Every structure is written in C-alpha cells, then in structure tokens.
Amino acid sequence: MLDLANSLPNATHQFVHPFTQLAEVEASGPTVLVAGEGVRVTDRDGRELLDGFAGLWCVNIGYGRIEVVEAARQQMSKLPYASSFFGFANEPALRLAEELVRLSPESLQHVFFTLGGSDAVDSTLKIIRYFFNVTSRPEKKHVIGLERGYHGVSSAGAGLTGLSNCHLFFDLPLPYQHHIPSHYRYRSTYGSTDAEIINGSIDALQAKVAELGGSSKVAAFFCEPVQGSGGVIVPPEGWLAAMRDACAKLDILFVVDEVITGFGRTGQLFACDWERVEPDLMTIAKGLTSGYSPMGAVLLSDEIYRALVKQVPRDLPFAHGFTYTGHPVSAAVALACLEIYEREQLPENAKVVGAHLLKGLEALRENPWIGDVRGKGLLAAIELVANQKTRAPFEPGLGVSQLVRKKAYENGLIVRAFADNIIGLAPPLIVSEDDVDQMLERLARAIHAAKIELDAA
C-alpha cells in the first residue's frame, strides 16, 4: 500500500509537472492540494485558500458538488465504459451531444467528443484538412492564429498557439501555421481606438492570406473570444463578428476556441453569444465537466459534417477518434454540470460578480505597479509595469508576477502568473461578491508585499 505521508516528498522525481520550472520543483517540492469546497481549497499543510483561478479556469461550479459526484457514481455502476468506435454509442454521450447542439450557436449542429481542449484543437485541425481534401480542395492547407493566442499543446495545436515558450525546443510552429498580431489594446500595434484595432486585424488577416498565396491556399483562422493564456486580452466590442465576416469574404473557415471562455465564464454561456457569432467550428472543454472529469469536444457545422458523410467512399471509415471519445462517465458528469449552469444561472452570476471584480481591480490602480486592468465576466487580469505613465515593463529577470503569485499564496489566494508580468483571476462561477472582496484584499496585500521585497533588494 502506498504510504502517501512518507512518499510525497520524493514523488516529484517521478511526477513530471506540466508548464512548470522542473528544477525548481525538484528543489522545493510540489504544492499539494488535498481538499476543496465551494471556492476554497486546502493544501496538505492545512492552509485554506481562495481559488482565484478555478483550478485551471475549469472548476466553474465550484468544488464538492455532490450531485455531480453522484452522477458519476451512478454511471460508473451502470456502464463505466463504452467505445464510440464502429457505430457504438452510450446514452449519456448521445444526450450530451443533443444538449450541446441546443445550447451552442445555431451554425453548430454536430459534436465530436475528445478528452480535453488540446485534442479538441488537434481534432479540429484534422477535420479541417479532411474536409478540404474530400471536397477536392487539397491545396487549402495553411491555418492562421493570433499572436498571444493559446490553442493547447498537441503537436499541431501548440504550433497554432502564439506563445513562444510553447514553440521553443519543440520545433514549432509547423510550416503551415502562421500568426497575425493580437488585438492587444494596451500594447497595440494597430492603434488605440476600437475601429483602428478591428480594421487593423482585418487588414492583417487579409495581408497574411495574400502572402500565403490567396484564399485557395488557406484553410482557416483560429481565435479565442478572449485570449486566455496570452494574458486575458479582451478584444474591442464587434471584433469577433468582424473577423467572422472577414473569414466569410475570404472563403476560409472561422474557428472559435471556447475552451476557456465557454460555459459561462464571460457572462454568457458561450462568449460567441455576446455578438451572436456563428462559427464553422468551435472547441470546448474545461467548464464542460467543470474539471470533475476529462472531456472536450469539437462542434461543427452541418456543411462540414455532411462532407464527412457524403464525400467519402462508403467502405472507408472516418478514421479519427480516441479510446475515450464520448466516455459515458464524463458525459454524465457534463450533463450534471449543464443542469447546474442553467438552474443556478451561473453565466448571469459571472456577469454581475465579474463587474464587481473589475471595479475592485480598477481600485487597485492606486498602486504604481498596476498598468492595465482588463476582463470580461469572471475572466480578468492586471498587468504590472515599472512605470504607469510610459507603460514600461519590468526587467524580465525580476520575476515580478511570480513573486506576486507567491505572496498571494502566502496570503491565502491562488492566482495565475502569466508571462509579461500579468496576473490572472478566473474564480469559480459560484463566487460571491464577498468572496471577491476577500480575493481583492489578499491580492492587494500580495502586491504590496512583493513591492516591499523588491524595493529592499
């Protein structure tokens, strides 16, 4: 029997942590969480913390939801596994596909299940390539994303991601993957007004398509409605709809990555709903099961699905999928989560409490380190700078955001430290205004403590 108490100090040598400075963890050991309830988690030292990041932007319904645990238990007892290969299916997965089509933008009529967001993006790229090949347009190969965009870490998706640390030493991006500048208002290359940023983005997309040989060579444009891991970068109102229209005119597919923004995070069930945008394909994960079980999905238009059905010889299968595609337990968990989102009106809570969060973050601007405050719903960030007036960043070696993250933990708050000294907040959607006030107070203390430590260095 495994002796956790005695084995944990050495276990980090066996457990390879993702997105982690491995040498640092080897030296200091991992931060081990042992329990969660509501918007709070407890570490193995007994410290209770407000989870200001919902795990990894996913525990939208909060921790300890017994009804979700019971849904998983019942399904495990009834049918713990069923393959989706060779025409097999299970009731929870069929019901979930029906619900997702009902809830998603009208253009999306079919669902392909994955294990998470990264393989949802990877599956999307394969579906797009398959679609253009079977419809006699094999030359449409190039895909375009945004700088600072994040589309997972699969061999294909990581190249589409517009973050350099996801490329370094991995030989990425791939030759058919390209990027245009982000709509990053605080450090914009397009201008400062909404119109300048929107028009600049459209011009950049058109120029990139032309550079790649025209629409006949380009398959798709990928974007997040709000850029997440790039630093919670919110586009101007109307940007998403404008880019969708631009893609239609260019005859390239428009793909929206709602892995982070989906399921109420921005104040609508899907962020596309803010501008009634109807994509050709959409990726989802995280909030789909609220992190209680691994699952993701690709939602696709009827035009794309019909090509997969009709344009392929009848004796050939659609040869893509996973052992756990449409897993019955994960599907049962997702159905329970969808019921909670609707019953408790969590997207509306994200809208209301998110406004309270942003107001509180704005109040922190009195601290000279706070350069920018941005967000939508319960998806927010502050950007720390050396000089508010000039927006000059800190020297990279100072590690300011990591220091703030550490001080926040010491004050009982979990936040995310991004590159470029950006601190992210994305608490569970059940969070109250009182919870947010506590988070803001602890964050303010953390920034103050970090400033004192750096000033004294």
N, C-alpha and C positions, 0 to 999 in steps of 0.2 A: 504494500500500500504506500502511496506517495506521501511523504511527510512534508507538507507544504511549509510549515514553520521553519524547518531546517534547510529545505532545498531552495527556497525562493532567493536567498542572496546569491546563489550561483546559477540560477536558472537563466539569467540574462545571457549567459555564454551560449546557451542552446537556442534561445528565442531571438530571432533576427527581427528587430523592430523596423517597421516602415517609416519613411520620412523622419529619420532620427539620426543625430550625430552618434554613430555607434561607439566610437571610442569613449565619448562622454558617459554613455550609459554603462559601458563596461566598467568604468572607473567608479561611478556613483551609485549604480543600481537603478532599476526601473521605479517609477511611481506606480504603486499598486493600488487599484481601487477594489473595494470588496463589497460594497452595497450601494443601492440608490433608492430614493423615494421622492416622488414629485420632481422638483427641480434641484434636488440636492443629492450629492454622492458622498460616500465616506471612504477614506483611504485606510490602509492597514494599520496606521498609527492611531486610528480613531478620530482623525480630523474630519469634520463635516465641512463640505464646500458647496457653494452655489455653482452649479454647472452653467456657466455663461456661454457654452458653445454646444449644448445638446449632444454631448459625445463628440461626434464629428459632423455637425449640422444635421443630425438624423433623429435624435430621440424627441420627436415633436410632441408626442403625447405624454412625455414625462416617464419617470421610472416607476416600477412597481404596479403597473396596471394589471390587476388580477384577471380581468375579463379577457385580456389578450393571452395571458399565460394559460387560462382555461381553454381558450380556443385552440391553442397549440396542443394542450394535453389531450383534448377530445380527439383531435385529428390524428395525433400520434397513436392513440389507442385504436382508432378505426382503420386508418390506412396511412402508415408513416412514410411510405414512398410509393411513387408510381412514375414510370417512364412516360415521357411525351413523344418518344420516337415511334415510328411505324403506325401513326394514327391513334395511338393510345392517348387517353386523357383522364383527368380526375375532376370530380365535381367542384372542389374549391377553385381550381385554376380556371375552369370554364366560367364560373360565376364571377370571378375576379376580372377576367377579360371583358365580360359584359359590362361590369360596373365601370371599368376604366374608360371604355368607349362612351358610356353615358356621361361621364364627368369631364372628359377631355374636350379640347376644341373639335368642332364638328368635322373638320377635314380628316381627322384620325379615326379610322374605322376598324383597325386590326391591331393585335397585340402579340409580340414575340417576347417571351419571358427569358430573363437572364439571371445571373446570380448577384449582380450589383451594377454600379454605374460604369465602371471601366469596360466590362464586357458588353454592356449595352451600347457604348460608343463603338467598340470594336465590331459588334454585330451590325450596327448601322452602316459602318464603312463597307462591310462585306455585302450587305443587302443592296447598297447603292451601286457597287461595282457589278453585282449580279444583275440588277435591274437594267443598267445600261448595256450590258453585254447581251442579254436575251432580247432586248428591243433594238438590236442592230446598231448601237451607238458605242462601240467598244473604245472609241478614241476619247470619250469623256472620262478622264481619269483623275484630273487634278482636284484637290479639295483645298478650301481656304478657311482659315480661322482667324481669330483676333490675337494680337499680342496681349499677354497677360490673361488669356483665356485658359480654362482648365477643362480637359476632357478625358481625365483618367490616366491610367498608367500602363495600359496594354501596349504591346509593341507598336501598334498602329495609332492608338489614341494618344499616347504620350508625345508622339511627333506632332499631332494636331494641337496639343496643348502649347500655349505660347509662353512658357516659363522656362528659362534657360537651365535651371537646376534639374528639370525633367529630361533634358537633352544631353547634358554633359556626361561623357563616358558611355552613353548608351547608343552612340552613332545615330542620333536623331536630330532633326526630323528626316523623314524619308523623302526621296526626290519628288514625290507627287504632292507633298504637303507644304502649304505656304501660309503666310500671315500678313495681315494689314494692321495698321496702328489701332490701338484701343480708343474708345470714346472717353478716355480718362480725363475728365474735365479739369481736375486740379493741376495736372501736368500735361495739358492738351497740346497736341501738335497741329490741331485743326483750327483753334480759336477758342473763344470763351463763351459765345452765345449758343443757345440750343441749335439755331439754324446753321451756324458755322460747323458745329460738331456733326450734325446729321448730314449736311451736304458734303462735308469732308469725308465722312465714312463712305457715303455712296460713291463719291469720286474715286476714293482709294480702291473700293471693290471693283469698279469698272476698269480702272487702270490695271489692276492685277490680272483681271480676266483677259484684257487685251494683251498684256505682257506674256501670258501663258499660251497665246495663240487663238484667243477668242472663245466664245461660248461652246463651240463644238469640242473643245478640249477640256472644259471644266465641268465637274460633276455637281459640286455642292458647296455651300457656305454654311459653316457651323458657328453658333454663338450661344452664350448664356444670356438670359434676360437681364440678369445682374451678374457681373463677373464675381465669382466667389473667391477662389484661392489666389487670384491675382490681386486681391486687396479690397474686396467688396466695392466694386466700381459700378455705380448706378448710371445708366445712360440717360440722356435727356428724354423727356416725355415725347413720344412719337418716333423715337429712334428705331424700335423693334419693328413697328409697322412699316416704316420707310425702307428698312433693309429687306423686309419680306417682299415689298413691291419691287424693289430693285432686282431681287433674285428672279422674280417672275418675268420681268422685262429682259433679263439676261438669259433666260431659259436654263437656269441652274436650280437645283433643289435647295430648299431652305430648311435647315435642321436646327431645332432648338434643343439645347441641353438643359433640362429642368431637374437634373439630379439633385441639385442643392435647392433650387427655388420652388420646386413642386411641393404640393400638399400643404399649402397654407403659409409657407414661410414669409412671403412678401405681403400678405394680406388678402390674396385671392387664392383659390385652390391651386391654380397654376398661374405663374407670372404672365403667361401669354394672354390671360383673360383681361388684364388691365387695358390692353389695346385691341382686344378681340382679334388677335393674330391667329391665323390658321396655318401652321407649318406643314411641310410634306412629311416630316418625320420628327419624333420627339423622344428623347431619352429620359427615363425616370429611375429612381432608386431611393436610397436613404429614407425619406419620410413615408415611402410606400409601406414599409413594415415598421417604421419608427425605430429601426435598428434592432428590433427584437429577434429578427431572423434575416439571413441574407436573401435579398431578392432585388432584381431590377427588371426593366422592360424597355422595349422599343415599340412605340406606337407609330403606325404607318398608314398612309393614305390608301384608299381603295385602288387608285390607279397603280400604285407600286405593287400592292398585293396581287391584283389581277394579272399583272405581268408575270409574277412568280407562278401563278396557276396556269395561265393560258399559253405563255410563250416558250414553255419548256416541254420537250417530248414527254409523253405520259409515262414512259418507262424510267424516267430519271427523277430521283427524289430531290427535294431542296436539301442539299447535303450540308446543313449547318445546324448546330444545336449543342446542348450540354446535357450531361447526365442528370443535372438537377433543374433543367428547364421546366417551369410550371410545377415546382415542388409542392405537394399538397399541404404540408405543414406551413411553409412560408405563405402560401396562398390563403390559408385560413387565418394566419396572423394579419395579413394585409387587409382582408375583409373586415376583421375586427377593428383595425385602425381606421379604415374608411368610415365605419359606423361612428367611431368616436369623433372624427373630424366633423361630421355632419351634425351629430347630436349635440356636441358641446360648442359648435360654431367656432372652432379654433382659428380658421382664417380671419374671422372678424376680430377675435381677440388679438391676433398678431397685428392687425391694422391699428387697433386702438392702443394697445400697450406698446406697440412699436413706435407710435407717435410720442408717447411718454418717454420712451428710451432715447429717441433722438433729441427731444427737448432737454433731457438731462445731460446728454453728451455735449450739446451746444453750450450748456452752462460751464462745462469744463474748459472752455476756450480761455478762461482767465489765466490758466496755466500757460506760460510762454512756449511750452513744448507742443501744444496742440495746434497743428497746422490746418487740418481739414477734418470735418465731421460729415459722414455720409451714411445713407442707408435707405432701406425700404422695408416696411413691416418690421419683423424681428430678425433683420439681417443688417448689421451695422458695423461701422469701423471708425476709428480715429487714426489719423496719420500724424506721427510725431516728427517734428522738424527742429533743426538747430536755430532757425530764425523764422518767426511767423511772417514778418513783412516780406522777406525775399524768398520764402519757401525753401531755403537752402536745407538740404538733408544733412543728417549727422554723418560723420565719418563711418564707413561700413564696419570697421574693426571695433567700434564701441559696443555693438550688440545691444542697442537701447531697447528694442522691442522685446528681446529675450529677457533682459533684466526686468522690465515691467511685468512680463508674464510670470517670472519667478516671484516677484514681490506680491503680485496678485494672489498667487497660490498661498503664500505665507499669510495673506490677509483673508483667506477663505473663499477665493474666487478663481474659477478656471476660465481663462480667455485664450485666444489663439494669437500667436505672434507670427505675422507674415513677414516676407522679405520687405525691404524698403521701410522698415520701422513702422509698420501698420499693425494695429491691434484690432482683432475682430471679435464681435459679440453676436451670438445667434442662440439664445436660450430656448428651452422647450416652449412650445406654443401655449402651454397651460400657465405660463408665468404670469404673476400678478404685478400691479404697479408697485406694491410694497416690496415684492421680490426685486424688481428692477431698481428701486431706490437703494436697497441694500447693495446690489451689484455696483451701482454708480459710486456709492460711498467707498466701497472697498477698492474700486478701480482708482478713484482719486487718491486714496492713501498710497496705493501701489506706485502711481506715477510720482507722487511727492517723495516717497522713499527712494525710488530709483534716481531721482534728480539729486537728492542729497548725497547719495553714494557716488554718483559720477562727478558731482562738483567737488567732492572731497578727494577724488583720485588724483 
